[in-house]
Amino acid sequence: MNEPIGVFDSGIGGLAVIKKILDYFPHKDVVYFGDTARMPYGNKDPELIFSYTKQNIDFLRSKNVETVVAACGTASTVMLKKKYDYGIPVFGIVIPLCKSAVKITKNKRIAVVATETAIISNEYKRTIQNISKDIEIFQQECPTLATMIENNTSYDSLIEILNVCLLPLIKKNIDVLILGCTHYSIIKNIINDIFKDIVIVDPAQEMADFLKGEFCQEKIIDKKGRLDIFVSKLSGNFVENVKLFFGETVAQNIKVIDYIP
């Protein structure tokens, strides 16, 4: 099949996922929805996030996508708990991240940094333990980080909050760090500066690798795919990030939708 891939996130984090997907599948059409009006998801009640998730998937289905990627760590943890039938294949980031981290770790000490709601759900820890019982897992919430990244916070301010959130994990002698929120992919290089000797497991890369396996039998078409981006609220920073990732033309054609009940 060559219908579009649908992707959603609360904001700019999903753009990093799309970029990796299109690196692997330049022929694929992609429809992206950024729920920027209701961002952040990471501090909200799981039932509310589940409601948002269903609405986002319904919107993408209206665009005739063949599958949906939940490029949001918080929504992905809620989806794992609910095990709901969305009527279409929907993939979150949790399982690909955890499988990769378990393969990589040598000392069996893995850390996860994610949003408050994602950490409280315990889905990252549960998923890792389902893969391997003998791995020690350290979880750390970083409540304001996704919003800071969304708002293009300065480097110095990011370093300050990263030191608070992440430096305690270094003392745990971990050898793998899972970035449990796609916003964190955007500042992966800054996080690498702090964790120089630790393998960073990046959700954008892992999701693209996962989809490569899902679509390995698909016939490659000799055409450039189309990228359509929809948001629930348009901000200057979102537009600038789209320009950085995909160029001026795509940024000029972002569509704002008002479908939220």
C-alpha positions as CSV (number, residue, x, y, z in Angstrom):
1,M,0.0,0.0,0.0
2,N,1.1,3.6,-0.6
3,E,-1.4,5.6,1.4
4,P,0.1,8.3,3.6
5,I,1.6,7.7,7.0
6,G,-0.2,9.8,9.7
7,V,1.9,11.2,12.6
8,F,0.8,13.2,15.6
9,D,2.4,14.9,18.6
10,S,1.6,17.8,20.9
11,G,4.0,20.1,19.1
12,I,7.4,20.2,17.4
13,G,8.8,16.9,18.7
14,G,7.1,15.0,16.0
15,L,8.9,17.0,13.3
16,A,12.1,15.2,14.3
17,V,10.3,11.9,13.8
18,I,8.9,12.9,10.4
19,K,12.4,14.0,9.3
20,K,13.8,10.5,10.0
21,I,10.8,8.8,8.4
22,L,11.3,10.8,5.2
23,D,15.0,10.0,5.2
24,Y,14.0,6.3,4.9
25,F,10.9,6.7,2.8
26,P,11.3,9.8,0.6
27,H,8.5,8.5,-1.6
28,K,5.9,8.3,1.2
29,D,3.2,10.9,1.7
30,V,3.0,12.0,5.3
31,V,0.2,13.8,7.1
32,Y,1.3,15.4,10.4
33,F,-0.9,16.9,13.1
34,G,0.6,19.0,15.9
35,D,-1.8,19.6,18.7
36,T,-0.1,22.8,19.7
37,A,-3.2,24.4,21.2
38,R,-3.3,21.7,23.9
39,M,0.4,21.3,24.4
40,P,1.9,20.1,26.8
41,Y,0.5,16.7,27.2
42,G,3.0,15.6,29.8
43,N,1.4,17.1,32.9
44,K,-2.2,16.2,32.1
45,D,-4.5,13.4,33.3
46,P,-4.2,10.2,31.4
47,E,-7.9,10.1,30.6
48,L,-7.7,13.5,29.0
49,I,-4.7,12.5,27.0
50,F,-6.5,9.4,25.8
51,S,-9.4,11.6,24.7
52,Y,-6.9,13.8,22.8
53,T,-5.3,10.8,21.3
54,K,-8.5,9.4,19.9
55,Q,-9.4,12.8,18.4
56,N,-6.0,13.1,16.8
57,I,-6.2,9.6,15.3
58,D,-9.7,10.3,14.0
59,F,-8.5,13.4,12.3
60,L,-5.6,11.6,10.6
61,R,-7.9,8.8,9.5
62,S,-10.1,11.4,7.8
63,K,-7.0,12.1,5.7
64,N,-6.9,8.4,4.5
65,V,-3.7,7.4,6.2
66,E,-2.8,3.7,6.2
67,T,-1.1,3.8,9.7
68,V,-0.6,6.3,12.5
69,V,2.6,7.0,14.5
70,A,2.0,8.4,17.9
71,A,5.1,10.6,18.0
72,C,4.4,11.5,21.6
73,G,5.9,9.6,24.6
74,T,3.1,10.6,26.9
75,A,0.3,9.5,24.5
76,S,2.2,6.3,23.8
77,T,2.3,5.3,27.4
78,V,-1.5,6.0,27.7
79,M,-2.1,3.9,24.6
80,L,-0.2,0.9,26.1
81,K,-2.4,1.0,29.2
82,K,-5.7,1.3,27.2
83,K,-5.1,-1.3,24.5
84,Y,-7.9,0.4,22.5
85,D,-8.9,-0.6,18.9
86,Y,-8.5,2.5,16.8
87,G,-9.6,0.8,13.6
88,I,-6.2,1.3,12.0
89,P,-2.6,0.3,12.9
90,V,-1.3,2.8,15.5
91,F,2.3,2.6,16.7
92,G,3.8,4.4,19.7
93,I,7.4,5.1,20.6
94,V,7.6,3.1,23.9
95,I,8.2,-0.4,22.6
96,P,10.8,0.4,19.9
97,L,12.7,2.5,22.4
98,C,12.7,-0.2,25.1
99,K,13.6,-3.0,22.7
100,S,16.6,-1.0,21.4
101,A,17.8,0.0,24.9
102,V,17.7,-3.7,26.1
103,K,19.8,-4.7,23.0
104,I,22.4,-2.0,23.6
105,T,23.0,-2.1,27.4
106,K,26.0,-4.0,28.5
107,N,25.8,-3.4,32.3
108,K,22.0,-3.8,32.4
109,R,21.4,-0.4,33.9
110,I,19.1,1.8,31.8
111,A,17.6,5.2,32.6
112,V,14.5,6.8,31.1
113,V,13.9,10.5,31.1
114,A,10.3,11.5,30.1
115,T,7.3,13.7,31.1
116,E,5.6,13.5,34.5
117,T,2.6,11.6,33.2
118,A,4.7,9.1,31.2
119,I,6.9,8.3,34.2
120,I,4.0,8.0,36.6
121,S,2.4,5.5,34.2
122,N,5.4,3.2,34.7
123,E,5.0,1.9,31.1
124,Y,8.7,2.3,30.2
125,K,9.7,0.3,33.2
126,R,7.1,-2.4,32.6
127,T,7.9,-2.7,29.0
128,I,11.7,-3.2,29.7
129,Q,10.9,-5.7,32.4
130,N,8.7,-7.7,30.0
131,I,11.7,-7.9,27.6
132,S,14.3,-8.7,30.2
133,K,13.8,-9.3,34.0
134,D,17.4,-8.7,35.0
135,I,17.7,-5.0,34.0
136,E,17.8,-2.2,36.6
137,I,15.7,0.8,35.5
138,F,16.0,4.3,36.7
139,Q,13.2,6.8,35.7
140,Q,13.4,10.5,35.9
141,E,10.6,13.0,35.1
142,C,11.6,16.4,33.6
143,P,8.3,18.3,33.8
144,T,9.1,21.6,32.1
145,L,11.6,20.4,29.4
146,A,9.2,19.7,26.5
147,T,7.6,23.1,26.9
148,M,11.0,24.8,27.1
149,I,12.0,23.2,23.8
150,E,8.7,24.1,22.2
151,N,9.2,27.7,23.2
152,N,12.8,27.8,21.9
153,T,14.3,28.4,25.3
154,S,18.0,29.5,25.4
155,Y,20.9,27.1,25.6
156,D,21.9,28.2,29.1
157,S,18.4,27.7,30.4
158,L,18.2,24.2,28.9
159,I,21.5,23.3,30.4
160,E,20.3,24.4,33.8
161,I,17.2,22.3,33.7
162,L,19.1,19.3,32.2
163,N,21.6,19.4,35.0
164,V,18.8,19.2,37.5
165,C,17.0,16.4,35.7
166,L,19.8,14.3,34.3
167,L,22.9,14.6,36.4
168,P,21.5,12.4,39.2
169,L,21.2,9.6,36.6
170,I,25.0,9.7,35.9
171,K,25.6,8.6,39.5
172,K,23.5,5.5,38.8
173,N,26.2,4.1,36.6
174,I,23.8,3.7,33.6
175,D,25.2,2.9,30.2
176,V,22.0,3.7,28.2
177,L,19.6,6.7,28.4
178,I,16.1,6.5,26.8
179,L,14.7,9.8,25.6
180,G,11.1,9.2,26.4
181,C,9.7,12.3,24.7
182,T,10.2,13.2,21.0
183,H,10.8,16.9,22.0
184,Y,14.0,15.7,23.5
185,S,15.2,14.5,20.1
186,I,15.5,18.1,19.1
187,I,18.2,18.8,21.8
188,K,19.9,15.4,21.6
189,N,23.2,17.0,20.9
190,I,23.0,19.1,24.1
191,I,22.1,16.0,26.1
192,N,25.0,14.2,24.5
193,D,27.3,17.0,25.9
194,I,26.2,15.9,29.4
195,F,26.2,12.1,28.8
196,K,29.4,11.8,26.8
197,D,30.0,8.1,27.6
198,I,26.4,6.9,27.6
199,V,24.4,5.7,24.6
200,I,21.4,7.9,23.9
201,V,18.3,6.1,22.5
202,D,16.5,8.6,20.3
203,P,12.8,8.2,19.7
204,A,13.0,9.8,16.2
205,Q,15.6,7.3,15.0
206,E,14.0,4.3,16.7
207,M,10.6,5.0,15.3
208,A,12.0,5.3,11.8
209,D,13.9,2.1,12.2
210,F,10.7,0.4,13.4
211,L,8.7,1.6,10.4
212,K,11.5,0.4,8.1
213,G,10.7,-3.1,9.3
214,E,7.0,-2.6,8.9
215,F,7.2,-1.3,5.3
216,C,10.1,-3.5,4.1
217,Q,7.9,-5.3,1.6
218,E,6.4,-2.2,0.1
219,K,7.2,-1.4,-3.5
220,I,9.3,1.8,-3.7
221,I,7.7,4.4,-6.1
222,D,10.0,6.8,-7.9
223,K,8.5,10.0,-6.7
224,K,9.0,12.5,-3.9
225,G,6.4,12.2,-1.2
226,R,4.1,15.0,-0.1
227,L,4.2,16.4,3.5
228,D,1.0,18.0,4.8
229,I,1.2,19.7,8.2
230,F,-1.8,20.6,10.3
231,V,-1.8,22.3,13.7
232,S,-4.5,23.3,16.2
233,K,-2.7,26.6,16.9
234,L,0.0,28.3,14.9
235,S,3.1,29.8,16.6
236,G,6.1,31.6,15.1
237,N,8.4,29.1,16.7
238,F,6.6,26.1,15.2
239,V,6.8,27.7,11.7
240,E,10.6,28.4,12.2
241,N,11.1,24.7,13.2
242,V,9.2,23.5,10.1
243,K,11.5,25.8,8.0
244,L,14.6,24.3,9.6
245,F,13.4,20.7,9.1
246,F,11.6,20.9,5.7
247,G,12.1,24.3,4.1
248,E,10.2,27.4,3.3
249,T,7.6,25.9,1.0
250,V,6.3,23.4,3.5
251,A,6.3,26.1,6.2
252,Q,4.1,28.4,4.1
253,N,1.5,25.7,3.7
254,I,0.9,24.8,7.3
255,K,-2.8,24.5,7.9
256,V,-4.6,25.5,11.1
257,I,-7.6,23.4,12.0
258,D,-10.3,24.0,14.5
259,Y,-11.8,20.6,15.1
260,I,-11.3,20.4,18.8
261,P,-14.6,19.9,20.7
